[in-house]
Every structure is written in structure tokens, then in C-alpha cells.
Amino acid sequence: QVQLVESGGGLVQTGGSLRLSCAASGRTFTTYAMGWFRQAPGKGREFVALLTWIDGSTTYAGSVKGRFTISRDNAANTVYLQMNSLKPEDTAVYYCASNPRGGSWDDWGQGTQVTVSS
């Protein structure tokens, strides 16, 4: 089983930036894709971004495109989410997840809180 540990959340003002990290450990880490999701208070979990491991291609939700960037460090089995121009509506618990075979998101981190003040 893969363990995913997020870090880097916090409180930031509107327009500010944060970088989230997600470190994978456990069995020899292989995956089809890594992704970031978020869940705001009173709302369901929503997709934010994903990175396909084999070629590094990326996909973003429309609400974050142009502001957020997902990237990776292969050697460290770590994926990052650089968040710029943050808005109050970005406030949520952010989760990273692993999609081992191109199907479901099987492994999840514990989440990290991001709060954007107006």
C-alpha cells in the first residue's frame, strides 16, 4: 500500500501563493497518475489537477487553470501543487491521491488545510 503525506498548507491572503507537497512512500512506488483534489466546507470533494506519471502531462480544473501548477520530483516520489493568485474560494482541505492503473483513485493522503483570507 502507498502512503501519501501532504504538507505546505496554511493561511494566506487573497492574491498570495502556497506550494503543497505530497510525498509517496511504501511499496515500490509506481503509478499511472497523481492528482490533487479539494473539499471546501459543506461541499463535495472536487478535482483540481492531475499529472500522468509516464509522460508528465497535466490536466487542470477550469477554476484553477492558469493559477495552479502541478509538478513532480521523480527521484523523491513527490508531487507538488504551486498555487498562485489565491482566492477566498480556494479555501479547502487539499488532498493528494494516486491512480495506480488508470482507473480509480485508490490511495489518499490525510489532507492539508488551505485558507485564503479576503
N, C-alpha and C positions, 0 to 999 in steps of 0.2 A: 504494500500500500504506500502511496505517496503522501508525504506530509507537506503541506503548504503553509508558510508563515508570512503574513503580511506585516509591513511596517511603514512608517512615514506619514501616517495621518496626523491631523491636528486642527487647530483653529487658525484661520487666515481671513483677511479682509477681502472684500469684493475687489476683483482685479489682480489678486495675488496668485502665487504659484505654490504647488506642492509636488513632490515626487514620491510616489508609492513604490515599494519594493515587494516582491513575492519570491521567497526562496523555497525551492523544492528539494526535498530530501527523502530518504527511504531506500526502497529498492532502486536498482539501476534505473535512472530516470530516462524514460523515453515517452514521448507524447506526440500526438498529431497537432494539437494546438493548445495554447494557453490563452486565457481570457480574463477580463475584468468585468465585474457586474457591480451594481449598487442597489441599495434599498433605502429609500427615504422613509421617514416616519409615516405610518399609515398607508404606505403604498407597497406594491409588489416589487419583487426583485426584477431589475431591468438590465439588459445587455449594455455594456459600454464600449468594449473594444476586444479584438482578438488578434493573435499573431499565430500564423501557421508555422510550425517549427521547422519543417523541411526546407522551406524557401524564404521564410521571413516575411511573407506577405501579410498585410494588415487590413482589418475592416473595422469601421467605427460606426457608432450610432450617430444619427444626424445631429442630435443635440450637442455632441461634443466634437464633431469633426472640425478640424482647423484649430482647436484649442488643446486637445489632448493628444499625446503621442505614446504608443505602446512600443517597447523595445525589449531587447534581451541581452543577457550575457551568457553565451552558451557554456563557457567553462565553469561558471558559477551556478548553472541551472537556475538562473534568476530572471524574472521578467519585471519590467518597470512600467509605471504609468506616470508620465510627466503631464501635469495638469496646469495649464496657464489660463490667464483671463478668467479666473474662477468667479462664479456667480452664486448667489444665495441658493438658487435651485439645484446646485450641485451638491448641497448638503445631504449626506447619506452615509451609511456604512458601506464601505467598498470591500468587495470580496474578489480574490483571485480563484481561478478554477482551472483544472486540467481536463482536456478532452483526449483520452488516450488513443482512440481508434477512429475518430471522425464521426462518432455518434453522439453519445450523451456526455455531459459534463459530470464526470464521476467523482472527482476529488475537489474539495473546497477548503479554503483557509478559514480562519476564525473571524476574519473581518477587521477592518480598521476604520475608525470614525473620522470623517472629514466634515468640518463645519465651516461654512463661509458666512461671515457676518456682513450685514449691509451697512 
